[in-house]
Amino acid sequence: MDEVSAERQSRPSPDVVLRRLHEVDEGNAREKLEELNRRILEVLSSSEELTIAVDFTTLPYYGEEDPLLVSDSRLPGTNLGIKFAVLSVVEEGKTITLKARQVSPLESEVSVLEDLLDYAEDLLDPSLVLLDRGFYSVEAIRELKSRNMGFIMPANRTNPVKKICKKFKKGKTSPEIDYTVSGRKGEEEVRLLLTEKETENGKEIHPFITNMDIDPDEASESYSWRWRIETNIRELEKFKPFTTSQSMELRRLYLLISMTLYNLWILTRNGKEHPRAHEFKDWLEIELIIIKVLEEPRTKPPPLPTLA
């Protein structure tokens, strides 16, 4: 709540806080968050057909090496991190974090995608999945198509895609092409859609692949909603407790706590600009104090009724 670590607090004692946190069952905490998400979606949405997005984020880790850690030179002050796959609803005013799971260095993107899509389908009926090019593979495309799930993702700029982009820039090919993605696990047919954007460096061609019957501008417009999951992940930092603990379980629990607070904040806003994050935390602190006062046992017996 105060954006400081438990280890720096004096009251309650850091030892007490950390001991209580280590007593929390992580599986039970995750179930509580998932139940909260169901209730939030009931309030925020009249339809279960929502656009979802999947992304990865890596949190810096300062400590000894562990088999579950990943290596990332872009992290501040360390090259070790805890990698999470994040699933979010990215509708306007309804950008909530549905699930985040730790990803080990040995896990494939497809196995992670399967897990997140299973959860999404259990919770709602996704109308569209937005993914980054990290999922560009025959296996991931096959998995999405097997679920009859519409998807959009940027195409990897392989040599064949580069050649098509050059032809399109010269006006020698259509912006909509039937395309075959090839890999070690075979081939998958998709639609390759090309759009042209004006940038500081001149005109750039943006290629997308999809299994949907939409035109390139629609694909580009729909994919632009994916920025919401990146904003979503950044906003979680406003609610994530700091810690110097090297406990992987505690760090996962802290992420669950930040997701819970963030989603409650989105529910409170209900698509509006206010309350801001700091306003929400101030309000929540007051609510928690009120609850504590109301639940405190009475120290004195109630007065005897006065006889008439």
Contacts in CASP RR format, 6 or more apart in sequence:
PFRMAT RR
TARGET T0000
AUTHOR 0000-0000-0000
METHOD contacts of the structure
MODEL  1
MDEVSAERQSRPSPDVVLRRLHEVDEGNAREKLEELNRRILEVLSSSEEL
TIAVDFTTLPYYGEEDPLLVSDSRLPGTNLGIKFAVLSVVEEGKTITLKA
RQVSPLESEVSVLEDLLDYAEDLLDPSLVLLDRGFYSVEAIRELKSRNMG
FIMPANRTNPVKKICKKFKKGKTSPEIDYTVSGRKGEEEVRLLLTEKETE
NGKEIHPFITNMDIDPDEASESYSWRWRIETNIRELEKFKPFTTSQSMEL
RRLYLLISMTLYNLWILTRNGKEHPRAHEFKDWLEIELIIIKVLEEPRTK
PPPLPTLA
1 281 0 8 1.000
1 284 0 8 1.000
1 285 0 8 1.000
3 238 0 8 1.000
3 242 0 8 1.000
4 242 0 8 1.000
5 241 0 8 1.000
5 242 0 8 1.000
5 243 0 8 1.000
5 244 0 8 1.000
6 14 0 8 1.000
6 17 0 8 1.000
6 18 0 8 1.000
6 21 0 8 1.000
6 241 0 8 1.000
6 243 0 8 1.000
7 14 0 8 1.000
7 18 0 8 1.000
7 243 0 8 1.000
7 244 0 8 1.000
7 245 0 8 1.000
8 14 0 8 1.000
9 17 0 8 1.000
18 245 0 8 1.000
18 250 0 8 1.000
21 250 0 8 1.000
21 253 0 8 1.000
22 247 0 8 1.000
22 249 0 8 1.000
22 250 0 8 1.000
24 253 0 8 1.000
26 249 0 8 1.000
26 252 0 8 1.000
26 253 0 8 1.000
26 256 0 8 1.000
29 253 0 8 1.000
29 256 0 8 1.000
30 256 0 8 1.000
32 260 0 8 1.000
33 256 0 8 1.000
33 259 0 8 1.000
33 260 0 8 1.000
33 263 0 8 1.000
34 99 0 8 1.000
34 119 0 8 1.000
34 123 0 8 1.000
36 260 0 8 1.000
36 263 0 8 1.000
36 264 0 8 1.000
37 96 0 8 1.000
37 98 0 8 1.000
37 123 0 8 1.000
37 263 0 8 1.000
38 123 0 8 1.000
40 96 0 8 1.000
40 263 0 8 1.000
40 264 0 8 1.000
40 266 0 8 1.000
40 267 0 8 1.000
41 48 0 8 1.000
41 50 0 8 1.000
41 89 0 8 1.000
41 96 0 8 1.000
41 123 0 8 1.000
41 124 0 8 1.000
43 267 0 8 1.000
43 270 0 8 1.000
44 93 0 8 1.000
44 94 0 8 1.000
44 96 0 8 1.000
44 266 0 8 1.000
44 267 0 8 1.000
44 270 0 8 1.000
45 91 0 8 1.000
45 94 0 8 1.000
45 124 0 8 1.000
48 124 0 8 1.000
48 125 0 8 1.000
49 124 0 8 1.000
49 125 0 8 1.000
49 126 0 8 1.000
49 127 0 8 1.000
50 89 0 8 1.000
50 91 0 8 1.000
50 94 0 8 1.000
50 124 0 8 1.000
50 125 0 8 1.000
50 126 0 8 1.000
50 127 0 8 1.000
51 89 0 8 1.000
51 90 0 8 1.000
51 91 0 8 1.000
51 126 0 8 1.000
51 127 0 8 1.000
51 128 0 8 1.000
51 129 0 8 1.000
51 130 0 8 1.000
51 222 0 8 1.000
51 225 0 8 1.000
52 87 0 8 1.000
52 88 0 8 1.000
52 89 0 8 1.000
52 90 0 8 1.000
52 98 0 8 1.000
52 120 0 8 1.000
52 124 0 8 1.000
52 126 0 8 1.000
52 128 0 8 1.000
52 129 0 8 1.000
52 130 0 8 1.000
53 87 0 8 1.000
53 88 0 8 1.000
53 90 0 8 1.000
53 129 0 8 1.000
53 130 0 8 1.000
53 131 0 8 1.000
53 225 0 8 1.000
53 226 0 8 1.000
53 228 0 8 1.000
53 229 0 8 1.000
54 85 0 8 1.000
54 86 0 8 1.000
54 87 0 8 1.000
54 113 0 8 1.000
54 116 0 8 1.000
54 129 0 8 1.000
54 130 0 8 1.000
54 131 0 8 1.000
54 135 0 8 1.000
54 229 0 8 1.000
55 85 0 8 1.000
55 86 0 8 1.000
55 88 0 8 1.000
55 132 0 8 1.000
55 226 0 8 1.000
55 229 0 8 1.000
55 230 0 8 1.000
55 233 0 8 1.000
56 83 0 8 1.000
56 84 0 8 1.000
56 85 0 8 1.000
56 86 0 8 1.000
56 103 0 8 1.000
56 132 0 8 1.000
57 83 0 8 1.000
57 84 0 8 1.000
57 86 0 8 1.000
57 233 0 8 1.000
58 70 0 8 1.000
58 72 0 8 1.000
58 75 0 8 1.000
58 81 0 8 1.000
58 82 0 8 1.000
58 83 0 8 1.000
58 84 0 8 1.000
59 81 0 8 1.000
59 82 0 8 1.000
59 84 0 8 1.000
59 251 0 8 1.000
59 255 0 8 1.000
60 75 0 8 1.000
60 76 0 8 1.000
60 77 0 8 1.000
60 78 0 8 1.000
60 80 0 8 1.000
60 81 0 8 1.000
61 69 0 8 1.000
61 78 0 8 1.000
61 80 0 8 1.000
61 81 0 8 1.000
61 82 0 8 1.000
61 246 0 8 1.000
61 251 0 8 1.000
62 77 0 8 1.000
62 78 0 8 1.000
62 80 0 8 1.000
62 244 0 8 1.000
63 78 0 8 1.000
63 80 0 8 1.000
63 246 0 8 1.000
64 246 0 8 1.000
65 80 0 8 1.000
66 248 0 8 1.000
67 104 0 8 1.000
67 105 0 8 1.000
68 82 0 8 1.000
68 102 0 8 1.000
68 104 0 8 1.000
68 105 0 8 1.000
68 248 0 8 1.000
69 80 0 8 1.000
69 81 0 8 1.000
69 82 0 8 1.000
69 105 0 8 1.000
70 80 0 8 1.000
70 81 0 8 1.000
70 82 0 8 1.000
70 83 0 8 1.000
70 103 0 8 1.000
70 105 0 8 1.000
71 79 0 8 1.000
71 80 0 8 1.000
71 81 0 8 1.000
71 105 0 8 1.000
72 79 0 8 1.000
72 80 0 8 1.000
72 81 0 8 1.000
72 83 0 8 1.000
73 79 0 8 1.000
75 81 0 8 1.000
82 102 0 8 1.000
82 248 0 8 1.000
82 251 0 8 1.000
82 252 0 8 1.000
83 102 0 8 1.000
83 103 0 8 1.000
83 104 0 8 1.000
83 105 0 8 1.000
84 100 0 8 1.000
84 101 0 8 1.000
84 102 0 8 1.000
84 103 0 8 1.000
84 255 0 8 1.000
85 100 0 8 1.000
85 101 0 8 1.000
85 103 0 8 1.000
85 112 0 8 1.000
85 116 0 8 1.000
86 97 0 8 1.000
86 99 0 8 1.000
86 100 0 8 1.000
86 229 0 8 1.000
86 232 0 8 1.000
86 233 0 8 1.000
87 97 0 8 1.000
87 98 0 8 1.000
87 99 0 8 1.000
87 100 0 8 1.000
87 116 0 8 1.000
87 119 0 8 1.000
87 120 0 8 1.000
88 95 0 8 1.000
88 96 0 8 1.000
88 97 0 8 1.000
88 98 0 8 1.000
88 228 0 8 1.000
88 229 0 8 1.000
88 232 0 8 1.000
89 95 0 8 1.000
89 96 0 8 1.000
89 98 0 8 1.000
89 124 0 8 1.000
90 130 0 8 1.000
90 225 0 8 1.000
90 226 0 8 1.000
90 228 0 8 1.000
90 229 0 8 1.000
90 232 0 8 1.000
91 225 0 8 1.000
92 271 0 8 1.000
93 266 0 8 1.000
93 269 0 8 1.000
93 270 0 8 1.000
93 271 0 8 1.000
94 266 0 8 1.000
94 271 0 8 1.000
95 228 0 8 1.000
95 229 0 8 1.000
95 231 0 8 1.000
95 232 0 8 1.000
95 266 0 8 1.000
96 232 0 8 1.000
96 262 0 8 1.000
96 263 0 8 1.000
96 266 0 8 1.000
96 267 0 8 1.000
97 232 0 8 1.000
97 236 0 8 1.000
97 259 0 8 1.000
97 262 0 8 1.000
97 263 0 8 1.000
98 119 0 8 1.000
98 120 0 8 1.000
98 123 0 8 1.000
99 116 0 8 1.000
99 119 0 8 1.000
99 120 0 8 1.000
100 255 0 8 1.000
100 256 0 8 1.000
100 259 0 8 1.000
101 112 0 8 1.000
101 115 0 8 1.000
101 116 0 8 1.000
102 248 0 8 1.000
102 252 0 8 1.000
103 112 0 8 1.000
108 139 0 8 1.000
109 134 0 8 1.000
109 135 0 8 1.000
109 137 0 8 1.000
109 140 0 8 1.000
110 135 0 8 1.000
110 137 0 8 1.000
110 139 0 8 1.000
110 140 0 8 1.000
110 143 0 8 1.000
113 131 0 8 1.000
113 135 0 8 1.000
113 140 0 8 1.000
113 143 0 8 1.000
113 144 0 8 1.000
114 143 0 8 1.000
117 126 0 8 1.000
117 129 0 8 1.000
117 143 0 8 1.000
117 144 0 8 1.000
117 147 0 8 1.000
117 149 0 8 1.000
120 126 0 8 1.000
121 147 0 8 1.000
126 149 0 8 1.000
127 150 0 8 1.000
128 150 0 8 1.000
128 151 0 8 1.000
128 152 0 8 1.000
128 212 0 8 1.000
128 222 0 8 1.000
129 144 0 8 1.000
129 149 0 8 1.000
129 150 0 8 1.000
129 151 0 8 1.000
129 152 0 8 1.000
130 151 0 8 1.000
130 152 0 8 1.000
130 153 0 8 1.000
130 222 0 8 1.000
130 223 0 8 1.000
130 225 0 8 1.000
130 226 0 8 1.000
130 229 0 8 1.000
131 140 0 8 1.000
131 151 0 8 1.000
131 152 0 8 1.000
131 153 0 8 1.000
132 153 0 8 1.000
132 154 0 8 1.000
132 226 0 8 1.000
133 153 0 8 1.000
133 154 0 8 1.000
133 155 0 8 1.000
133 156 0 8 1.000
134 153 0 8 1.000
135 153 0 8 1.000
136 153 0 8 1.000
136 154 0 8 1.000
136 155 0 8 1.000
136 156 0 8 1.000
136 181 0 8 1.000
136 209 0 8 1.000
137 181 0 8 1.000
137 183 0 8 1.000
137 185 0 8 1.000
138 181 0 8 1.000
138 182 0 8 1.000
138 183 0 8 1.000
138 184 0 8 1.000
138 185 0 8 1.000
138 186 0 8 1.000
138 187 0 8 1.000
138 188 0 8 1.000
139 185 0 8 1.000
141 151 0 8 1.000
141 181 0 8 1.000
141 188 0 8 1.000
141 190 0 8 1.000
141 209 0 8 1.000
141 211 0 8 1.000
142 185 0 8 1.000
142 188 0 8 1.000
144 150 0 8 1.000
144 151 0 8 1.000
144 211 0 8 1.000
145 188 0 8 1.000
145 211 0 8 1.000
150 210 0 8 1.000
150 211 0 8 1.000
150 212 0 8 1.000
151 210 0 8 1.000
151 211 0 8 1.000
151 212 0 8 1.000
152 208 0 8 1.000
152 209 0 8 1.000
152 210 0 8 1.000
152 212 0 8 1.000
152 219 0 8 1.000
152 222 0 8 1.000
152 223 0 8 1.000
153 208 0 8 1.000
153 209 0 8 1.000
153 210 0 8 1.000
153 223 0 8 1.000
154 206 0 8 1.000
154 207 0 8 1.000
154 208 0 8 1.000
154 209 0 8 1.000
154 223 0 8 1.000
155 161 0 8 1.000
155 179 0 8 1.000
155 192 0 8 1.000
155 207 0 8 1.000
155 208 0 8 1.000
155 209 0 8 1.000
157 165 0 8 1.000
157 207 0 8 1.000
161 192 0 8 1.000
161 207 0 8 1.000
164 173 0 8 1.000
164 177 0 8 1.000
164 179 0 8 1.000
164 192 0 8 1.000
164 194 0 8 1.000
164 207 0 8 1.000
165 194 0 8 1.000
165 205 0 8 1.000
165 207 0 8 1.000
167 173 0 8 1.000
168 174 0 8 1.000
168 175 0 8 1.000
168 194 0 8 1.000
168 196 0 8 1.000
168 205 0 8 1.000
169 196 0 8 1.000
169 203 0 8 1.000
169 205 0 8 1.000
175 193 0 8 1.000
175 194 0 8 1.000
175 195 0 8 1.000
175 215 0 8 1.000
175 216 0 8 1.000
176 191 0 8 1.000
176 192 0 8 1.000
176 193 0 8 1.000
176 194 0 8 1.000
176 215 0 8 1.000
176 216 0 8 1.000
177 191 0 8 1.000
177 192 0 8 1.000
177 193 0 8 1.000
177 194 0 8 1.000
178 189 0 8 1.000
178 191 0 8 1.000
178 192 0 8 1.000
179 189 0 8 1.000
179 190 0 8 1.000
179 191 0 8 1.000
179 192 0 8 1.000
179 209 0 8 1.000
180 187 0 8 1.000
180 188 0 8 1.000
180 189 0 8 1.000
180 190 0 8 1.000
181 187 0 8 1.000
181 188 0 8 1.000
181 189 0 8 1.000
181 190 0 8 1.000
181 209 0 8 1.000
190 209 0 8 1.000
190 210 0 8 1.000
190 211 0 8 1.000
191 209 0 8 1.000
191 210 0 8 1.000
191 211 0 8 1.000
191 212 0 8 1.000
192 207 0 8 1.000
192 208 0 8 1.000
192 209 0 8 1.000
193 207 0 8 1.000
193 208 0 8 1.000
193 209 0 8 1.000
193 210 0 8 1.000
193 214 0 8 1.000
193 215 0 8 1.000
193 216 0 8 1.000
193 219 0 8 1.000
193 220 0 8 1.000
194 205 0 8 1.000
194 206 0 8 1.000
194 207 0 8 1.000
194 208 0 8 1.000
194 216 0 8 1.000
195 205 0 8 1.000
195 206 0 8 1.000
195 208 0 8 1.000
195 216 0 8 1.000
195 217 0 8 1.000
195 219 0 8 1.000
195 220 0 8 1.000
196 203 0 8 1.000
196 204 0 8 1.000
196 205 0 8 1.000
196 206 0 8 1.000
197 203 0 8 1.000
197 204 0 8 1.000
197 205 0 8 1.000
197 206 0 8 1.000
197 220 0 8 1.000
206 220 0 8 1.000
208 216 0 8 1.000
208 219 0 8 1.000
208 220 0 8 1.000
208 223 0 8 1.000
210 219 0 8 1.000
212 219 0 8 1.000
214 222 0 8 1.000
232 262 0 8 1.000
235 262 0 8 1.000
235 277 0 8 1.000
236 255 0 8 1.000
236 258 0 8 1.000
236 259 0 8 1.000
236 262 0 8 1.000
237 258 0 8 1.000
238 262 0 8 1.000
238 277 0 8 1.000
239 257 0 8 1.000
239 258 0 8 1.000
239 259 0 8 1.000
239 261 0 8 1.000
239 262 0 8 1.000
239 265 0 8 1.000
239 277 0 8 1.000
239 281 0 8 1.000
240 254 0 8 1.000
240 255 0 8 1.000
240 257 0 8 1.000
240 258 0 8 1.000
241 254 0 8 1.000
241 257 0 8 1.000
241 258 0 8 1.000
243 250 0 8 1.000
243 251 0 8 1.000
243 254 0 8 1.000
245 251 0 8 1.000
261 281 0 8 1.000
261 284 0 8 1.000
264 280 0 8 1.000
264 284 0 8 1.000
265 275 0 8 1.000
265 277 0 8 1.000
265 280 0 8 1.000
268 275 0 8 1.000
268 280 0 8 1.000
268 283 0 8 1.000
269 275 0 8 1.000
269 280 0 8 1.000
275 283 0 8 1.000
END
